[in-house]
Amino acid sequence: MSNKLKQILKIGLPWGIGMFILLTFIFPYFNNEVITLKKTGIAFPFWMLGGLLFGYSMDRWMPKKK
């Protein structure tokens, strides 16, 4: 696995997992919404893809250490 891919995963997956938990479980719980397995199953791949895109964009556009 390349160093660039490791960096993207290191940045993106925690962000995606955090957003998944926050927006799939925590916010609906406090808004008294129903949390279903179907909603969870749909949200998980979208947030993982979003996390990878976030990691890629941060790796691409943030200033690099020299």
PQR file with spaces between the fields and no chain letter, atoms N, CA, C, O and H, PARSE charges and radii, in Angstrom:
ATOM       1  N    MET     1       0.849   -1.172    0.000 -0.4000 1.5000
ATOM       2  CA   MET     1       0.000    0.000    0.000 -0.0000 2.0000
ATOM       3  C    MET     1       0.894    1.233    0.000  0.5500 1.7000
ATOM       4  O    MET     1       1.845    1.334    0.775 -0.5500 1.4000
ATOM       5  N    SER     2       0.568    2.160   -0.880 -0.4000 1.5000
ATOM       6  CA   SER     2       1.409    3.348   -0.998 -0.0000 2.0000
ATOM       7  C    SER     2       1.223    4.276    0.208  0.5500 1.7000
ATOM       8  O    SER     2       0.217    4.225    0.916 -0.5500 1.4000
ATOM       9  H    SER     2      -0.205    2.079   -1.509  0.4000 1.0000
ATOM      10  N    ASN     3       2.221    5.111    0.406 -0.4000 1.5000
ATOM      11  CA   ASN     3       2.192    6.062    1.517 -0.0000 2.0000
ATOM      12  C    ASN     3       1.050    7.059    1.352  0.5500 1.7000
ATOM      13  O    ASN     3       0.434    7.468    2.336 -0.5500 1.4000
ATOM      14  H    ASN     3       3.038    5.152   -0.169  0.4000 1.0000
ATOM      15  N    LYS     4       0.765    7.455    0.100 -0.4000 1.5000
ATOM      16  CA   LYS     4      -0.308    8.415   -0.173 -0.0000 2.0000
ATOM      17  C    LYS     4      -1.668    7.818    0.197  0.5500 1.7000
ATOM      18  O    LYS     4      -2.503    8.495    0.796 -0.5500 1.4000
ATOM      19  H    LYS     4       1.266    7.123   -0.699  0.4000 1.0000
ATOM      20  N    LEU     5      -1.888    6.546   -0.161 -0.4000 1.5000
ATOM      21  CA   LEU     5      -3.146    5.887    0.165 -0.0000 2.0000
ATOM      22  C    LEU     5      -3.301    5.730    1.681  0.5500 1.7000
ATOM      23  O    LEU     5      -4.399    5.891    2.215 -0.5500 1.4000
ATOM      24  H    LEU     5      -1.209    5.996   -0.648  0.4000 1.0000
ATOM      25  N    LYS     6      -2.211    5.419    2.362 -0.4000 1.5000
ATOM      26  CA   LYS     6      -2.258    5.313    3.826 -0.0000 2.0000
ATOM      27  C    LYS     6      -2.652    6.645    4.454  0.5500 1.7000
ATOM      28  O    LYS     6      -3.432    6.685    5.406 -0.5500 1.4000
ATOM      29  H    LYS     6      -1.320    5.288    1.928  0.4000 1.0000
ATOM      30  N    GLN     7      -2.112    7.726    3.918 -0.4000 1.5000
ATOM      31  CA   GLN     7      -2.437    9.059    4.441 -0.0000 2.0000
ATOM      32  C    GLN     7      -3.907    9.396    4.204  0.5500 1.7000
ATOM      33  O    GLN     7      -4.567    9.954    5.080 -0.5500 1.4000
ATOM      34  H    GLN     7      -1.479    7.694    3.145  0.4000 1.0000
ATOM      35  N    ILE     8      -4.419    9.057    3.017 -0.4000 1.5000
ATOM      36  CA   ILE     8      -5.830    9.315    2.707 -0.0000 2.0000
ATOM      37  C    ILE     8      -6.721    8.525    3.665  0.5500 1.7000
ATOM      38  O    ILE     8      -7.693    9.067    4.192 -0.5500 1.4000
ATOM      39  H    ILE     8      -3.882    8.603    2.305  0.4000 1.0000
ATOM      40  N    LEU     9      -6.403    7.256    3.894 -0.4000 1.5000
ATOM      41  CA   LEU     9      -7.190    6.432    4.808 -0.0000 2.0000
ATOM      42  C    LEU     9      -7.084    6.941    6.246  0.5500 1.7000
ATOM      43  O    LEU     9      -8.068    6.930    6.987 -0.5500 1.4000
ATOM      44  H    LEU     9      -5.614    6.815    3.466  0.4000 1.0000
ATOM      45  N    LYS    10      -5.895    7.383    6.635 -0.4000 1.5000
ATOM      46  CA   LYS    10      -5.670    7.883    8.001 -0.0000 2.0000
ATOM      47  C    LYS    10      -6.498    9.138    8.284  0.5500 1.7000
ATOM      48  O    LYS    10      -6.960    9.340    9.407 -0.5500 1.4000
ATOM      49  H    LYS    10      -5.097    7.392    6.033  0.4000 1.0000
ATOM      50  N    ILE    11      -6.682    9.967    7.275 -0.4000 1.5000
ATOM      51  CA   ILE    11      -7.471   11.194    7.434 -0.0000 2.0000
ATOM      52  C    ILE    11      -8.958   10.921    7.222  0.5500 1.7000
ATOM      53  O    ILE    11      -9.791   11.374    8.008 -0.5500 1.4000
ATOM      54  H    ILE    11      -6.307    9.802    6.363  0.4000 1.0000
ATOM      55  N    GLY    12      -9.293   10.185    6.168 -0.4000 1.5000
ATOM      56  CA   GLY    12     -10.670   10.069    5.730 -0.0000 2.0000
ATOM      57  C    GLY    12     -11.539    9.114    6.516  0.5500 1.7000
ATOM      58  O    GLY    12     -12.692    9.434    6.804 -0.5500 1.4000
ATOM      59  H    GLY    12      -8.616    9.817    5.529  0.4000 1.0000
ATOM      60  N    LEU    13     -11.018    7.941    6.875 -0.4000 1.5000
ATOM      61  CA   LEU    13     -11.873    6.961    7.549 -0.0000 2.0000
ATOM      62  C    LEU    13     -12.347    7.416    8.933  0.5500 1.7000
ATOM      63  O    LEU    13     -13.523    7.231    9.247 -0.5500 1.4000
ATOM      64  H    LEU    13     -10.082    7.680    6.641  0.4000 1.0000
ATOM      65  N    PRO    14     -11.493    7.999    9.768 -0.5600 1.5000
ATOM      66  CA   PRO    14     -12.029    8.503   11.046  0.2800 2.0000
ATOM      67  C    PRO    14     -13.102    9.571   10.853  0.5500 1.7000
ATOM      68  O    PRO    14     -14.078    9.614   11.602 -0.5500 1.4000
ATOM      69  N    TRP    15     -12.926   10.428    9.857 -0.4000 1.5000
ATOM      70  CA   TRP    15     -13.934   11.458    9.584 -0.0000 2.0000
ATOM      71  C    TRP    15     -15.239   10.804    9.139  0.5500 1.7000
ATOM      72  O    TRP    15     -16.311   11.175    9.617 -0.5500 1.4000
ATOM      73  H    TRP    15     -12.133   10.393    9.249  0.4000 1.0000
ATOM      74  N    GLY    16     -15.159    9.842    8.234 -0.4000 1.5000
ATOM      75  CA   GLY    16     -16.349    9.165    7.745 -0.0000 2.0000
ATOM      76  C    GLY    16     -17.068    8.385    8.833  0.5500 1.7000
ATOM      77  O    GLY    16     -18.296    8.411    8.909 -0.5500 1.4000
ATOM      78  H    GLY    16     -14.289    9.541    7.846  0.4000 1.0000
ATOM      79  N    ILE    17     -16.312    7.692    9.673 -0.4000 1.5000
ATOM      80  CA   ILE    17     -16.911    6.926   10.772 -0.0000 2.0000
ATOM      81  C    ILE    17     -17.558    7.872   11.782  0.5500 1.7000
ATOM      82  O    ILE    17     -18.653    7.604   12.275 -0.5500 1.4000
ATOM      83  H    ILE    17     -15.314    7.671    9.611  0.4000 1.0000
ATOM      84  N    GLY    18     -16.881    8.974   12.087 -0.4000 1.5000
ATOM      85  CA   GLY    18     -17.447    9.949   13.017 -0.0000 2.0000
ATOM      86  C    GLY    18     -18.737   10.553   12.509  0.5500 1.7000
ATOM      87  O    GLY    18     -19.700   10.692   13.264 -0.5500 1.4000
ATOM      88  H    GLY    18     -15.991    9.192   11.686  0.4000 1.0000
ATOM      89  N    MET    19     -18.767   10.911   11.243 -0.4000 1.5000
ATOM      90  CA   MET    19     -19.980   11.475   10.657 -0.0000 2.0000
ATOM      91  C    MET    19     -21.096   10.432   10.599  0.5500 1.7000
ATOM      92  O    MET    19     -22.262   10.749   10.834 -0.5500 1.4000
ATOM      93  H    MET    19     -17.985   10.798   10.630  0.4000 1.0000
ATOM      94  N    PHE    20     -20.736    9.198   10.285 -0.4000 1.5000
ATOM      95  CA   PHE    20     -21.720    8.120   10.253 -0.0000 2.0000
ATOM      96  C    PHE    20     -22.379    7.951   11.621  0.5500 1.7000
ATOM      97  O    PHE    20     -23.605    7.897   11.712 -0.5500 1.4000
ATOM      98  H    PHE    20     -19.789    8.940   10.094  0.4000 1.0000
ATOM      99  N    ILE    21     -21.588    7.869   12.672 -0.4000 1.5000
ATOM     100  CA   ILE    21     -22.133    7.689   14.023 -0.0000 2.0000
ATOM     101  C    ILE    21     -22.967    8.896   14.428  0.5500 1.7000
ATOM     102  O    ILE    21     -24.075    8.749   14.945 -0.5500 1.4000
ATOM     103  H    ILE    21     -20.592    7.914   12.598  0.4000 1.0000
ATOM     104  N    LEU    22     -22.434   10.085   14.194 -0.4000 1.5000
ATOM     105  CA   LEU    22     -23.120   11.302   14.596 -0.0000 2.0000
ATOM     106  C    LEU    22     -24.466   11.473   13.883  0.5500 1.7000
ATOM     107  O    LEU    22     -25.479   11.755   14.522 -0.5500 1.4000
ATOM     108  H    LEU    22     -21.534   10.205   13.774  0.4000 1.0000
ATOM     109  N    LEU    23     -24.470   11.302   12.576 -0.4000 1.5000
ATOM     110  CA   LEU    23     -25.674   11.593   11.802 -0.0000 2.0000
ATOM     111  C    LEU    23     -26.620   10.408   11.656  0.5500 1.7000
ATOM     112  O    LEU    23     -27.777   10.592   11.278 -0.5500 1.4000
ATOM     113  H    LEU    23     -23.647   11.072   12.057  0.4000 1.0000
ATOM     114  N    THR    24     -26.152    9.197   11.947 -0.4000 1.5000
ATOM     115  CA   THR    24     -27.023    8.030   11.836 -0.0000 2.0000
ATOM     116  C    THR    24     -27.617    7.636   13.181  0.5500 1.7000
ATOM     117  O    THR    24     -28.735    7.124   13.235 -0.5500 1.4000
ATOM     118  H    THR    24     -25.212    9.047   12.254  0.4000 1.0000
ATOM     119  N    PHE    25     -26.886    7.865   14.266 -0.4000 1.5000
ATOM     120  CA   PHE    25     -27.351    7.415   15.574 -0.0000 2.0000
ATOM     121  C    PHE    25     -27.628    8.551   16.563  0.5500 1.7000
ATOM     122  O    PHE    25     -28.690    8.584   17.185 -0.5500 1.4000
ATOM     123  H    PHE    25     -25.977    8.280   14.222  0.4000 1.0000
ATOM     124  N    ILE    26     -26.691    9.470   16.710 -0.4000 1.5000
ATOM     125  CA   ILE    26     -26.795   10.470   17.788 -0.0000 2.0000
ATOM     126  C    ILE    26     -27.859   11.523   17.491  0.5500 1.7000
ATOM     127  O    ILE    26     -28.751   11.730   18.313 -0.5500 1.4000
ATOM     128  H    ILE    26     -25.828    9.443   16.205  0.4000 1.0000
ATOM     129  N    PHE    27     -27.792   12.196   16.337 -0.4000 1.5000
ATOM     130  CA   PHE    27     -28.800   13.216   16.019 -0.0000 2.0000
ATOM     131  C    PHE    27     -30.207   12.642   15.947  0.5500 1.7000
ATOM     132  O    PHE    27     -31.124   13.229   16.521 -0.5500 1.4000
ATOM     133  H    PHE    27     -27.067   12.027   15.669  0.4000 1.0000
ATOM     134  N    PRO    28     -30.420   11.504   15.257 -0.5600 1.5000
ATOM     135  CA   PRO    28     -31.780   10.940   15.246  0.2800 2.0000
ATOM     136  C    PRO    28     -32.273   10.550   16.642  0.5500 1.7000
ATOM     137  O    PRO    28     -33.464   10.678   16.930 -0.5500 1.4000
ATOM     138  N    TYR    29     -31.390   10.083   17.499 -0.4000 1.5000
ATOM     139  CA   TYR    29     -31.788    9.716   18.859 -0.0000 2.0000
ATOM     140  C    TYR    29     -32.322   10.938   19.600  0.5500 1.7000
ATOM     141  O    TYR    29     -33.367   10.862   20.245 -0.5500 1.4000
ATOM     142  H    TYR    29     -30.423    9.979   17.265  0.4000 1.0000
ATOM     143  N    PHE    30     -31.617   12.054   19.514 -0.4000 1.5000
ATOM     144  CA   PHE    30     -32.049   13.259   20.228 -0.0000 2.0000
ATOM     145  C    PHE    30     -33.253   13.927   19.578  0.5500 1.7000
ATOM     146  O    PHE    30     -33.948   14.709   20.226 -0.5500 1.4000
ATOM     147  H    PHE    30     -30.768   12.115   18.990  0.4000 1.0000
ATOM     148  N    ASN    31     -33.511   13.630   18.305 -0.4000 1.5000
ATOM     149  CA   ASN    31     -34.695   14.167   17.626 -0.0000 2.0000
ATOM     150  C    ASN    31     -35.865   13.198   17.656  0.5500 1.7000
ATOM     151  O    ASN    31     -36.864   13.408   16.968 -0.5500 1.4000
ATOM     152  H    ASN    31     -32.947   12.994   17.778  0.4000 1.0000
ATOM     153  N    ASN    32     -35.749   12.139   18.447 -0.4000 1.5000
ATOM     154  CA   ASN    32     -36.790   11.112   18.579 -0.0000 2.0000
ATOM     155  C    ASN    32     -37.197   10.512   17.240  0.5500 1.7000
ATOM     156  O    ASN    32     -38.375   10.233   17.015 -0.5500 1.4000
ATOM     157  H    ASN    32     -34.938   11.968   19.006  0.4000 1.0000
ATOM     158  N    GLU    33     -36.222   10.312   16.347 -0.4000 1.5000
ATOM     159  CA   GLU    33     -36.477    9.660   15.071 -0.0000 2.0000
ATOM     160  C    GLU    33     -36.202    8.166   15.202  0.5500 1.7000
ATOM     161  O    GLU    33     -35.440    7.737   16.069 -0.5500 1.4000
ATOM     162  H    GLU    33     -35.265   10.538   16.530  0.4000 1.0000
ATOM     163  N    VAL    34     -36.825    7.388   14.341 -0.4000 1.5000
ATOM     164  CA   VAL    34     -36.621    5.946   14.350 -0.0000 2.0000
ATOM     165  C    VAL    34     -35.292    5.627   13.663  0.5500 1.7000
ATOM     166  O    VAL    34     -35.019    6.104   12.561 -0.5500 1.4000
ATOM     167  H    VAL    34     -37.445    7.736   13.637  0.4000 1.0000
ATOM     168  N    ILE    35     -34.479    4.822   14.325 -0.4000 1.5000
ATOM     169  CA   ILE    35     -33.211    4.376   13.757 -0.0000 2.0000
ATOM     170  C    ILE    35     -33.428    2.944   13.280  0.5500 1.7000
ATOM     171  O    ILE    35     -33.646    2.041   14.088 -0.5500 1.4000
ATOM     172  H    ILE    35     -34.701    4.434   15.220  0.4000 1.0000
ATOM     173  N    THR    36     -33.369    2.739   11.961 -0.4000 1.5000
ATOM     174  CA   THR    36     -33.641    1.416   11.413 -0.0000 2.0000
ATOM     175  C    THR    36     -32.373    0.818   10.802  0.5500 1.7000
ATOM     176  O    THR    36     -31.419    1.527   10.480 -0.5500 1.4000
ATOM     177  H    THR    36     -33.192    3.473   11.305  0.4000 1.0000
ATOM     178  N    LEU    37     -32.395   -0.486   10.656 -0.4000 1.5000
ATOM     179  CA   LEU    37     -31.277   -1.181   10.029 -0.0000 2.0000
ATOM     180  C    LEU    37     -31.143   -0.763    8.565  0.5500 1.7000
ATOM     181  O    LEU    37     -30.032   -0.678    8.043 -0.5500 1.4000
ATOM     182  H    LEU    37     -33.170   -1.062   10.918  0.4000 1.0000
ATOM     183  N    LYS    38     -32.262   -0.503    7.906 -0.4000 1.5000
ATOM     184  CA   LYS    38     -32.241   -0.077    6.502 -0.0000 2.0000
ATOM     185  C    LYS    38     -31.531    1.272    6.358  0.5500 1.7000
ATOM     186  O    LYS    38     -30.674    1.434    5.489 -0.5500 1.4000
ATOM     187  H    LYS    38     -33.165   -0.572    8.330  0.4000 1.0000
ATOM     188  N    LYS    39     -31.885    2.235    7.209 -0.4000 1.5000
ATOM     189  CA   LYS    39     -31.234    3.550    7.161 -0.0000 2.0000
ATOM     190  C    LYS    39     -29.742    3.424    7.454  0.5500 1.7000
ATOM     191  O    LYS    39     -28.914    4.077    6.819 -0.5500 1.4000
ATOM     192  H    LYS    39     -32.581    2.103    7.915  0.4000 1.0000
ATOM     193  N    THR    40     -29.415    2.576    8.422 -0.4000 1.5000
ATOM     194  CA   THR    40     -28.017    2.369    8.789 -0.0000 2.0000
ATOM     195  C    THR    40     -27.248    1.737    7.633  0.5500 1.7000
ATOM     196  O    THR    40     -26.130    2.151    7.327 -0.5500 1.4000
ATOM     197  H    THR    40     -30.087    2.045    8.938  0.4000 1.0000
ATOM     198  N    GLY    41     -27.849    0.733    6.991 -0.4000 1.5000
ATOM     199  CA   GLY    41     -27.195    0.062    5.874 -0.0000 2.0000
ATOM     200  C    GLY    41     -27.002    0.948    4.666  0.5500 1.7000
ATOM     201  O    GLY    41     -26.047    0.772    3.910 -0.5500 1.4000
ATOM     202  H    GLY    41     -28.758    0.397    7.240  0.4000 1.0000
ATOM     203  N    ILE    42     -27.892    1.892    4.477 -0.4000 1.5000
ATOM     204  CA   ILE    42     -27.753    2.839    3.370 -0.0000 2.0000
ATOM     205  C    ILE    42     -26.712    3.903    3.705  0.5500 1.7000
ATOM     206  O    ILE    42     -25.921    4.290    2.844 -0.5500 1.4000
ATOM     207  H    ILE    42     -28.668    2.035    5.091  0.4000 1.0000
ATOM     208  N    ALA    43     -26.709    4.374    4.942 -0.4000 1.5000
ATOM     209  CA   ALA    43     -25.822    5.473    5.328 -0.0000 2.0000
ATOM     210  C    ALA    43     -24.354    5.049    5.390  0.5500 1.7000
ATOM     211  O    ALA    43     -23.471    5.841    5.060 -0.5500 1.4000
ATOM     212  H    ALA    43     -27.351    4.060    5.641  0.4000 1.0000
ATOM     213  N    PHE    44     -24.082    3.809    5.810 -0.4000 1.5000
ATOM     214  CA   PHE    44     -22.691    3.397    6.023 -0.0000 2.0000
ATOM     215  C    PHE    44     -21.826    3.524    4.768  0.5500 1.7000
ATOM     216  O    PHE    44     -20.784    4.176    4.832 -0.5500 1.4000
ATOM     217  H    PHE    44     -24.799    3.165    6.078  0.4000 1.0000
ATOM     218  N    PRO    45     -22.205    2.932    3.628 -0.5600 1.5000
ATOM     219  CA   PRO    45     -21.319    3.069    2.459  0.2800 2.0000
ATOM     220  C    PRO    45     -21.183    4.510    1.972  0.5500 1.7000
ATOM     221  O    PRO    45     -20.124    4.902    1.481 -0.5500 1.4000
ATOM     222  N    PHE    46     -22.245    5.297    2.107 -0.4000 1.5000
ATOM     223  CA   PHE    46     -22.143    6.693    1.688 -0.0000 2.0000
ATOM     224  C    PHE    46     -21.150    7.466    2.548  0.5500 1.7000
ATOM     225  O    PHE    46     -20.365    8.256    2.024 -0.5500 1.4000
ATOM     226  H    PHE    46     -23.105    4.979    2.506  0.4000 1.0000
ATOM     227  N    TRP    47     -21.174    7.248    3.865 -0.4000 1.5000
ATOM     228  CA   TRP    47     -20.253    7.972    4.738 -0.0000 2.0000
ATOM     229  C    TRP    47     -18.825    7.480    4.587  0.5500 1.7000
ATOM     230  O    TRP    47     -17.889    8.263    4.751 -0.5500 1.4000
ATOM     231  H    TRP    47     -21.812    6.607    4.291  0.4000 1.0000
ATOM     232  N    MET    48     -18.634    6.200    4.278 -0.4000 1.5000
ATOM     233  CA   MET    48     -17.274    5.706    4.040 -0.0000 2.0000
ATOM     234  C    MET    48     -16.723    6.304    2.747  0.5500 1.7000
ATOM     235  O    MET    48     -15.559    6.701    2.695 -0.5500 1.4000
ATOM     236  H    MET    48     -19.394    5.565    4.144  0.4000 1.0000
ATOM     237  N    LEU    49     -17.548    6.370    1.708 -0.4000 1.5000
ATOM     238  CA   LEU    49     -17.127    7.007    0.466 -0.0000 2.0000
ATOM     239  C    LEU    49     -16.862    8.498    0.696  0.5500 1.7000
ATOM     240  O    LEU    49     -15.884    9.049    0.191 -0.5500 1.4000
ATOM     241  H    LEU    49     -18.494    6.047    1.750  0.4000 1.0000
ATOM     242  N    GLY    50     -17.741    9.136    1.458 -0.4000 1.5000
ATOM     243  CA   GLY    50     -17.530   10.550    1.792 -0.0000 2.0000
ATOM     244  C    GLY    50     -16.240   10.759    2.566  0.5500 1.7000
ATOM     245  O    GLY    50     -15.532   11.739    2.339 -0.5500 1.4000
ATOM     246  H    GLY    50     -18.535    8.688    1.868  0.4000 1.0000
ATOM     247  N    GLY    51     -15.930    9.846    3.478 -0.4000 1.5000
ATOM     248  CA   GLY    51     -14.682    9.939    4.237 -0.0000 2.0000
ATOM     249  C    GLY    51     -13.468    9.799    3.340  0.5500 1.7000
ATOM     250  O    GLY    51     -12.488   10.526    3.503 -0.5500 1.4000
ATOM     251  H    GLY    51     -16.505    9.050    3.663  0.4000 1.0000
ATOM     252  N    LEU    52     -13.524    8.865    2.385 -0.4000 1.5000
ATOM     253  CA   LEU    52     -12.404    8.707    1.454 -0.0000 2.0000
ATOM     254  C    LEU    52     -12.236    9.934    0.570  0.5500 1.7000
ATOM     255  O    LEU    52     -11.111   10.351    0.291 -0.5500 1.4000
ATOM     256  H    LEU    52     -14.320    8.275    2.252  0.4000 1.0000
ATOM     257  N    LEU    53     -13.339   10.510    0.130 -0.4000 1.5000
ATOM     258  CA   LEU    53     -13.259   11.745   -0.667 -0.0000 2.0000
ATOM     259  C    LEU    53     -12.726   12.906    0.162  0.5500 1.7000
ATOM     260  O    LEU    53     -11.955   13.730   -0.331 -0.5500 1.4000
ATOM     261  H    LEU    53     -14.252   10.172    0.356  0.4000 1.0000
ATOM     262  N    PHE    54     -13.140   12.968    1.422 -0.4000 1.5000
ATOM     263  CA   PHE    54     -12.632   13.997    2.325 -0.0000 2.0000
ATOM     264  C    PHE    54     -11.127   13.815    2.534  0.5500 1.7000
ATOM     265  O    PHE    54     -10.367   14.782    2.476 -0.5500 1.4000
ATOM     266  H    PHE    54     -13.766   12.299    1.823  0.4000 1.0000
ATOM     267  N    GLY    55     -10.699   12.570    2.778 -0.4000 1.5000
ATOM     268  CA   GLY    55      -9.276   12.296    2.962 -0.0000 2.0000
ATOM     269  C    GLY    55      -8.465   12.641    1.726  0.5500 1.7000
ATOM     270  O    GLY    55      -7.368   13.191    1.830 -0.5500 1.4000
ATOM     271  H    GLY    55     -11.316   11.785    2.825  0.4000 1.0000
ATOM     272  N    TYR    56      -9.007   12.318    0.548 -0.4000 1.5000
ATOM     273  CA   TYR    56      -8.321   12.658   -0.696 -0.0000 2.0000
ATOM     274  C    TYR    56      -8.198   14.167   -0.856  0.5500 1.7000
ATOM     275  O    TYR    56      -7.135   14.673   -1.215 -0.5500 1.4000
ATOM     276  H    TYR    56      -9.898   11.872    0.464  0.4000 1.0000
ATOM     277  N    SER    57      -9.285   14.883   -0.591 -0.4000 1.5000
ATOM     278  CA   SER    57      -9.241   16.337   -0.768 -0.0000 2.0000
ATOM     279  C    SER    57      -8.289   16.988    0.234  0.5500 1.7000
ATOM     280  O    SER    57      -7.595   17.944   -0.112 -0.5500 1.4000
ATOM     281  H    SER    57     -10.148   14.471   -0.299  0.4000 1.0000
ATOM     282  N    MET    58      -8.245   16.491    1.463 -0.4000 1.5000
ATOM     283  CA   MET    58      -7.324   17.052    2.444 -0.0000 2.0000
ATOM     284  C    MET    58      -5.883   16.743    2.057  0.5500 1.7000
ATOM     285  O    MET    58      -5.000   17.586    2.220 -0.5500 1.4000
ATOM     286  H    MET    58      -8.809   15.714    1.744  0.4000 1.0000
ATOM     287  N    ASP    59      -5.642   15.534    1.546 -0.4000 1.5000
ATOM     288  CA   ASP    59      -4.284   15.173    1.129 -0.0000 2.0000
ATOM     289  C    ASP    59      -3.848   15.991   -0.081  0.5500 1.7000
ATOM     290  O    ASP    59      -2.673   16.332   -0.216 -0.5500 1.4000
ATOM     291  H    ASP    59      -6.359   14.850    1.414  0.4000 1.0000
ATOM     292  N    ARG    60      -4.781   16.300   -0.946 -0.4000 1.5000
ATOM     293  CA   ARG    60      -4.454   17.012   -2.187 -0.0000 2.0000
ATOM     294  C    ARG    60      -4.252   18.504   -1.978  0.5500 1.7000
ATOM     295  O    ARG    60      -3.336   19.092   -2.552 -0.5500 1.4000
ATOM     296  H    ARG    60      -5.736   16.023   -0.836  0.4000 1.0000
ATOM     297  N    TRP    61      -5.108   19.128   -1.154 -0.4000 1.5000
ATOM     298  CA   TRP    61      -5.095   20.586   -1.085 -0.0000 2.0000
ATOM     299  C    TRP    61      -4.506   21.193    0.181  0.5500 1.7000
ATOM     300  O    TRP    61      -4.278   22.401    0.227 -0.5500 1.4000
ATOM     301  H    TRP    61      -5.852   18.650   -0.688  0.4000 1.0000
ATOM     302  N    MET    62      -4.258   20.400    1.193 -0.4000 1.5000
ATOM     303  CA   MET    62      -3.644   20.972    2.392 -0.0000 2.0000
ATOM     304  C    MET    62      -2.146   21.109    2.170  0.5500 1.7000
ATOM     305  O    MET    62      -1.550   20.299    1.460 -0.5500 1.4000
ATOM     306  H    MET    62      -4.444   19.418    1.156  0.4000 1.0000
ATOM     307  N    PRO    63      -1.527   22.129    2.770 -0.5600 1.5000
ATOM     308  CA   PRO    63      -0.085   22.305    2.595  0.2800 2.0000
ATOM     309  C    PRO    63       0.688   21.102    3.165  0.5500 1.7000
ATOM     310  O    PRO    63       0.331   20.558    4.210 -0.5500 1.4000
ATOM     311  N    LYS    64       1.721   20.714    2.474 -0.4000 1.5000
ATOM     312  CA   LYS    64       2.537   19.586    2.891 -0.0000 2.0000
ATOM     313  C    LYS    64       3.687   20.075    3.767  0.5500 1.7000
ATOM     314  O    LYS    64       4.173   21.195    3.609 -0.5500 1.4000
ATOM     315  H    LYS    64       2.010   21.156    1.625  0.4000 1.0000
ATOM     316  N    LYS    65       4.116   19.208    4.699 -0.4000 1.5000
ATOM     317  CA   LYS    65       5.316   19.521    5.498 -0.0000 2.0000
ATOM     318  C    LYS    65       6.548   19.309    4.625  0.5500 1.7000
ATOM     319  O    LYS    65       6.603   18.367    3.835 -0.5500 1.4000
ATOM     320  H    LYS    65       3.722   18.298    4.827  0.4000 1.0000
ATOM     321  N    LYS    66       7.517   20.174    4.771 -0.4000 1.5000
ATOM     322  CA   LYS    66       8.741   20.031    3.967 -0.0000 2.0000
ATOM     323  C    LYS    66       9.874   19.544    4.802  0.5500 1.7000
ATOM     324  O    LYS    66      10.982   19.365    4.296 -0.5500 1.4000
ATOM     325  H    LYS    66       7.472   20.939    5.413  0.4000 1.0000
